[in-house]
Amino acid sequence: MNLDQFLIMRHELLLIGVVLLVLIAELFIKSDKKHHVIPIALILFLLYTIVGFLPAKTGVLFGGMYQTSELVILFKNILNVAVFIILLQSASWLRKDINHERISEFYIILLSSLIGMNFMISAGDFLMFYLGLETATIPLTALAAFDKYKNKSAEAGIKFILSSALSSGILLFGLSILYGTTGSIYFTEVAEKLVASPLLVLGFIFFVSGMSFKISLVPFHFWTADVYEGAPVNVTSFLSVVSKGAAAFIFMVILFTVFKSLSNMWGDVLYLLSILTMTIGNLFAMRQKNMKRFLAFSSIAQAGFILLGIMGASELGMTSVVYFVLVYVFSNLAAFGVVSVISDKTGLESMDDYNGMYRTNPKLSLIMMLALFSLAGIPPVAGFFGKFFLFTSAASKGYYWLVLIAVLNATVSLYYYLLVVKAMFINKNDAPIAKFKSTFTDRLALIICVAGIFAIGFASPIYELIRKLSFGL
Amino acid sequence: MNILALFIIIPILTIIGILCTKDHVGTRLVSAIGMGLQLITSIVLIFMFYAERNAGNHADMLFMVDYMWFQSLNIHYLVGVDGISVAMIALTSVVSFAGVFASWEVKDLPREFFISLIVLATGVFGFFISLDLFTMFLFYEVAVIPMYLLIGLWGSGPKEYSAMKLTLMLMGGSALLLVGLFGIYFNSAPNGGQLTFNIMEISKITIPMEAQRFFFPFTFIGFGILGALFPFHTWSPDGHASAPTAVSMLHAGVLMKLGGYGCFRVAMFLMPGAAHELAWIFIILTAISVVYGAFGAIWQKDLKYINAYSSVSHCGLVLFALLMMNETAMDGAIIQMISHGLMTALFFALIGMIYGRTHTRMINEMGGLMKVMPFLAVCYVIAGLASLGLPGLSGFVAEMTIFVGAFQHPDTFHRVVTILACSSIVVTAVYILRVVGVLLFGPIRNEEFNSLTDAKWFEKVSTITLIASVAFIGIVPIWLSDLIRMSLKPILDQLSSF
């Protein structure tokens, strides 16, 4: 492997390096000082994240199996920032005695999953895509069951492995039909040889169903809420932000490149899926009392909005999706950050426990409010811009009724986000969550998120940069 | 620096100032100074506007500033004012200034209260100066969302229910509006070329007629919900009744005017063809608003509900007059917006002050207040007289102009609805005089009321500011009319081109 190849694959290779270094560090640290792994891992990952931003080569490797472009690199960087925030948020949870023996395990498993995602979004053929997807999914199962002494966490692990095995099976079946009809697994060749024969359409439908499992679109969403609730908070945020974002991105790229000649067909399919996803995600989110389940359903609904951007099928659409994922990273991680801090300190996860929290913990409540407003799409925070551009993308293709349904759904989502705001600010409580001081890492993570929530919306250069790198059909 | 930027910068600085204060004394002082500066700026703006016009500058919009924001979508931060926006800005600063003094004694979380109040005012200012549909929409939502916390935290009665209802209905309105705006945007270059959100640019082209027919109802109803268009007005009585004093003032006084303003600046100005075709539907709806609101007010016993229904009626009159689409009526509509903004703010301020003393808003539990609080009572009478359209006060000028304008249409349909709408004047007189009679005159029904005190200094500041403005418009309406008529011309030209 020469330097050029290394530069093209630098994200994956460096990440493997980080994982190995953490493993080596684990070997040399005495068993009563395992928590020293935390700063080492954080610093290594931070260095890796920064190196990822340095401009370097793009190109194609292994005869087209692996490819990378400026946009893919940008998206990997977005994922890295998200993972860095999650690592910061998980630091104080990992310091607990119960996790003492498993600190480096957590990092190794989490980062392995990230390696898989990086390969997945760099895929140039269906084989690499599938390998990346599985490399990303299997470690996640271990993570979901990380609190193995808790029944719910163990249950989450089993549910996740079963449902992802099923969805991978469906996906693989679809891919083999595609191979059977076109005789190739390379994206470019499949796109050229694509003819809308009944068999191919069947394969396409299996492919979409498999992906819908991964992005948890309705009606393939049943695993989501239980897994999100059972898994540790930080794993949940990884699942709902990083894993979902990466899957949505590659889904969009494959639709835009491989299936572009079927765009009329997938336009209709997505139309239906997005309406179902938004509406049902919202209806279920309204009734949730557990904050993790609540955010799970809200993130199902958000996935429905992402589909609106994909339906634009243009540069505008791709820009809006990447931009929305960026905004979503910061908003959702801010919300999960607050949930995680509170669950660490008090063990409370129900919405009723948040009653009257503003009087005791005003800063946390304000951050939560901003995050929820951003998720709901209220200006001046970034979520407004993210949603606005998604809707613009759908409207540019003339889907005005869909936009109307989506905006009305956004209003419905505002209802349940306001329920949390109401609990924190308005509801009275004799014994609200006591005042506490959060740790340095928690605070740093929340500050990064809030800065992102405020800055990204107004900073049009970020949007224009993404726009420059995007492509349409 | 451009004077319009001050309307965004001053509130932001005020909010930062409030964050630096330690107790509620400092907080309200900083808010009062901030809103005072805002008032002075808007008076300066009026004079600068006249100076420009007298210097022969006849551009449609003055003091324009244009920054490119999202280049690939051609979204700009574009601001500028004409006479109508100047008048609306002046109204907003008067009401928010009075609002700060009316909430002088907020004790529970005062910092959060004033910050939310000022964010609301910023949204309104931003809306009135925007000439780009994107920024306009952004400021619209900025103005709506603080209402939830303001009503939910500091309100009274079934406040959580009302706050949620109000927020969701207005956000539902903005959903319709957004679809309308997208429709305008994607049809803004029918012959090819760059799509734009710029209102002035779009007004120069003609949006294809099918698109107008489809998107005009979205846009008009979207704004109309905020202007309490029947049957989407139901958020208004509950919301106003539960809101704290200053919020009712700002909301009924200013925020509802966003609806009327948006209806003519966006819906009618940019889609004149559909406005002509579909006007009859909305004329019927607004006529129902006018009459229904007035009759609704008769049946209420709660002072705030009475005033809230009367707002529905008066704001309905604004939309009604706008849809008549001739110079006199539209002129009247704008005067009505200003006039209603001022007097309804005065009403809500007084109701809040009375409620703060008697702890009830039911008119049948009170009586003879004239004897114990003469200052407040006299102010209430003045507000009532303005509301029922007594010559010399602003209400008369507005309603007179509207009905004269509306009657200029020679056909039966317009005449009949005008006459129906006129009947609301009589009904208004009934409920105003009934309230004044029961509430202020007659015997004192509750012994405890004997010990009540009259207005304090900050309450006097609040009410006198508003009364002075009401009387000013009533006595020299021509001054306001001048400001408006010049700016109505491009809109009327646009409408009469069909």
Interface residues (C-beta under 8 A of the other chain):
Chain A: L316 T319 F373 I378 P379 P380 F384 F388 F389 F391 T392 A395 S396 G398 Y400 V403 L404 V407 L408 A410 T411 L414 Y415 L418 V421 K422 F425 I426 S460 Y463 E464 R467
Chain B: W69 F70 Q71 S72 L73 F134 L138 F139 E141 V142 I145 Y148 L149 G152 L153 E160 M164 T167 L168 M171 G172 S174 A175 L176 L178 V179 F182 G183 Y185 F186 F214 F218
